[in-house]
């Protein structure tokens, strides 16, 4: 599992297909997440660098924003209701997901997978372990580029991402934090257009 605590400013870093990566980010820096091939979901977590028990929370962010999907200018908050990441740029159509839990071994068993299947929950834990850290739990991720349309009757669906190759979203760190990405390995429903691929990020 890759980890890069020593990332240089503006260096473009690979998020390998089906794998995870973690990095330290200083307050005020910007994280640019690039959908390199256009149809790849990137599960995203952020943890307080000084106290990993504090982390970006989709539930608390819903209450703070009164939105299902953050837009440019919106700030996501932690489970202690403090600012942690602000969306400052988005060149995609703005379709992201904050509702769906990270895929895990149980999800793939329910979908009929036999044997081991790569999953975002394991990717989070392994990426943090590479930095000498243990995930306190598996928080619900910010699923960048994921397309989960909500019908008027409240029903959800899984659809391919609407982003195009090279489009990106930029997030400003509102505290010293640890960012974790997983290039989602889901290949049994169309959230990655059925073909998981690499993505990239840069800290600028």
N, C-alpha and C positions, 0 to 999 in steps of 0.2 A: 504494500500500500504506500502510495507516494505521500510525502510530506515535505514542505519547503519553508522552514522557519526563517530562511536567509534570503527571501525573495528581494531582488533589487528593484528600485523604483522604476516603474513603467515596463518592467520585464513581462512579456507574455508567457503565461504558465499553462501547461497542458493539464486539463482534467480528463484523464483517460476514460474512454468508453467503459461503462460498467463499474467504475472505481471511484474512490473518494480521495480528497486532499484537504489538508488544513493548513492555515497560515496565521501568523500574528499580524494584526493591523493596528496602527496607532490612531488615536483620536484625530479627526480632521482629514485623514487620508480618504481617497476615493477608490472603491473597488469596482472595476468594470468587468462585467460578466458577458462573454461573447458566445453567441449561439453559432458556432463555427460553420456547421453544416445546415443549420436552419430549423431542424425538427427535433432537437434534443432537449428534454426536460432536465433542469439542474436543480435538484433539491438543495436548499440553502439554509444553514443554521448560523447563528452568531451567539457567542458566549462572552460574558464579561471576563476579560483577561485576568482580573484580580480575584474573581470568585466565580468559578464555573457553574455554581448552583444558580446563578442569574443568567438568563438566556432570552433571546428573542422569542416572544410568545405570540402566536397567531390569535389566540383567544383574547388576550389583553389588547392586541392591536385592533381587533374588530371593535372593541368597546371604545378605544381612543379615536379611531377614524370614522366609525359608523359606515364602513365600506367593506366589501368583500375583497376588492383588489386595490392595492395601493397605486397611486398615480404620482407623477412628478410633483414634488413638494411635500409629499406625505412622509411622516416619520413613524416607523415601526417601533414598538416598545417592548420592554422585557416583562417577565413574570412579576417584576416589582414595579411595573408601570413607569419605567424610566426610558428615555430615548436611547436607541441603540443604532439604528440605521435609517437614513433618509434617502428616498429616491430623488436623484437630482437630474437624471437624464434617462430617456427610454426611446430608442430608435425602432423598437418593435411596435406592432399594433396595440400593445399594452395589455395583452391577454396573459395573465399569470394566475396561479391558484393559491389560496390560503386555507382550503377546506380539507384536503385529502392528506391522510397520514402517510408517512414514509412507508414504502413497500418493505416487507419483511418476510421471513421464512414462512410464517403462517399464511400470509397473503398468497404466496406462490403455491403452497399446499392446497389452498382452497381453489385456486385456478387450475389445479391438476398437474403441476410440475412434479416430476419424479427426481429424487435425489436433490443435491444442492443446487440452488439458484442464487446467483449474485443478487444482493438487495441493498437498498439505501440505508436501512437501519444498521446493518453490519458495516457498511462503508463509513458511516458516521463514527461508530465505535473504534474502528481500526485507524481512521485518520487521526482521531484524538489520541489514541494509544501511541501513535508514532511521535507525538509531541510529549509523551509521558503523562497524559491526562486520561481520566476515566469519565465517560459521559454519565452525568447524574441520573439521566433518564433519556428517552428518545422524544424530544419535543416535536410537535407538529412543525414541519418545515415550511418555509416560503418556497413554493414550487415554481421557480422561474420558468417561463415559457410554456407552462402546462395549461392546457385548454380544457376546462371543465365547465361547459355551459350549464346554466341554471334555467330550466323552463319556467314559464309563468305559474305552473302548478307546483313548483318547488322541486321537481325531479332534476337529478344530476345526470350528466352523461360524460363519457370519456371520448375526446376527439383529438386528432393530430394538432400539434402546435401550429399557430398562424405565423410565426416568425420566419424570416428568410435568412439565408446564409450570410454571416457577418454582422447581423444586427446585434445590438447589445443593450444592456441596462447598466446604469451606474448608481452606486450606493455610497453615501458618505458615512463614515464611522463616527458615531456620536460619543463614543468612549473607546478606550483601549480594549480591543476585543480579539477573539479568535474566530475566524471565519472558517466554515467547513462547507465544502461542496461535494455533491455526489452526482456524477453523470448517470442518471437513472438507468438501470439495466432492464426495465420493463419491456418485454418483447411478446407478451401474451395478450395484451390489449393495446389499442392504437395510440397511447399517449406519446410515444416516440416515433410515431408513424411506423411502428413495428420493427424499427431498425436502430438500436442504440448506437450512438456515435460519440466521438470526442467533443469536448467543448474547451474553452480557454478562459482565463481571467488575467487581469493585471491590476496591480495596486499602484496608483498614481498620486 
